[in-house]
Amino acid sequence: MKFNWNYPTNVWVGKNRIDDLPDACENLKINKPLFVTDKDLIELPFIKNIISNLKKKFSQFSIFSNFSGNPVGENIEEGVEVFKKSNSDGVIAVGGGSALDVGKAIAFMFGQTRPIWDFEDIGDYWKRANSDNIAPIIAIPTTAGTGSETGRASAIINKETGVKKIIFHPKFLPSIVILDPVLTVDLSPRLTAATGMDALAHNLEALCATGYHPMADGIAVEGIKLIKRSLIVAVKNGKDLNARLDLLVAASMGSTAFQKGLGAIHSLSHPVNSQFNIHHGLSNAIFMPYVLTFNKNLIKDRIVSICDCLGLDKNFDSFLNWILNLREELNIPHKLSDVIESKNIDIEKLSKMALEDPSTPGNPKKMTIDDMKILYEHSISGKLF
């Protein structure tokens, strides 16, 4: 079956919806697309097939793929040059969060005169942009984690500072999203697990974030429910299209919900991602139980309130044990020191970066530099609060 949704943007959902990509271009009046994907995906047969089909439809068609995970500002600059030289009029971004973030940033930056860092997600910095000169974006995720396809921002690393920056503008939101589970069936069990835990972190932190946003809360609860139902299934059987679709939708839901806010899971993750190139979903999964137990007194009632719909006993420990058991079943390390040598971890530096991260204000418990240090220390030792 095929579905077209309009929240938070136009979302085309279902098996083989990738075949409708030319129609999406026509809808947005894209005649000279720039196809953006990363240097690993560009070599895969299903990406080559998509490109081959598009070349039959468009006489002018360009590709940018000179980047990998955890993209940096220079990747965006190079992509913008390709966009301009090829006289492109829209972006088709295909891949995981990095590819989608790069594609969105290229579409945004080609019409700007200020550096990308001037549009960091701080206050009303986004108003500095020329909003009339942003190219249309079609986003097609091939992983089910970041939810970048339904997000209004891109995460880009500033190489000079080593800090991952969130670049924001309302028009970063793609005009059309295609969620096709077929594109995710070859994702390895390891990456299925990591990206699924990323989606879980988004939904969970959105649910627990400070502020009043019942719409985001409802989306987050359903996202968590879909992940509980289908993550293990997809890891064990990557060909299960129902499970794959559940995870794709849950990822998009997480990004939609976290407009309410995120929290310390992401605050702790971003410095680790930029400094050690650790997969974002993996780091989120590692930090998750430490932040949950740290915030317990302020989130306990909310966590207990969703246990029924998840089929868990109605207490905080039941939910925590589900998280711990899920990580174990997915072979997610329990400690940060399992993926980074302890001697290489500069807690002082990381804690300062984490405290300054834009995710920090959404954490239920107000954070201090000492709190960040303790959370890093616990994640290294494996001790829960």
HELIX and SHEET records of a PDB file:
HELIX    1   1 ARG A   17  ASP A   20  5                                   4    
HELIX    2   2 LEU A   21  ASN A   27  1                                   7    
HELIX    3   3 LEU A   41  GLU A   43  5                                   3    
HELIX    4   4 PRO A   45  LYS A   57  1                                  13    
HELIX    5   5 GLY A   73  LYS A   85  1                                  13    
HELIX    6   6 GLY A   97  MET A  109  1                                  13    
HELIX    7   7 ILE A  116  PHE A  119  5                                   4    
HELIX    8   8 TYR A  125  ARG A  128  5                                   4    
HELIX    9   9 SER A  148  THR A  150  5                                   3    
HELIX   10  10 PRO A  170  PHE A  172  5                                   3    
HELIX   11  11 PRO A  181  THR A  184  5                                   4    
HELIX   12  12 PRO A  189  CYS A  208  1                                  20    
HELIX   13  13 PRO A  214  LYS A  236  1                                  23    
HELIX   14  14 LEU A  241  ALA A  257  1                                  17    
HELIX   15  15 ALA A  264  PHE A  276  1                                  13    
HELIX   16  16 HIS A  280  PHE A  294  1                                  15    
HELIX   17  17 LYS A  296  LEU A  310  1                                  15    
HELIX   18  18 PHE A  316  GLU A  329  1                                  14    
HELIX   19  19 LEU A  336  ASP A  338  5                                   3    
HELIX   20  20 SER A  342  ASN A  344  5                                   3    
HELIX   21  21 ILE A  347  LEU A  355  1                                   9    
HELIX   22  22 THR A  360  GLY A  362  5                                   3    
HELIX   23  23 ILE A  369  SER A  381  1                                  13    
SHEET    1   A 7 PHE A   3  TRP A   5  0                                        
SHEET    2   A 7 ASN A  10  VAL A  13 -1                                        
SHEET    3   A 7 ILE A 176  LEU A 179  1                                        
SHEET    4   A 7 ILE A 137  PRO A 141  1                                        
SHEET    5   A 7 GLY A  90  GLY A  95  1                                        
SHEET    6   A 7 PRO A  33  VAL A  36  1                                        
SHEET    7   A 7 SER A  62  PHE A  64  1                                        
SHEET    1   B 2 ALA A 153  ASN A 158  0                                        
SHEET    2   B 2 VAL A 163  PHE A 168 -1                                        
END                                                                             
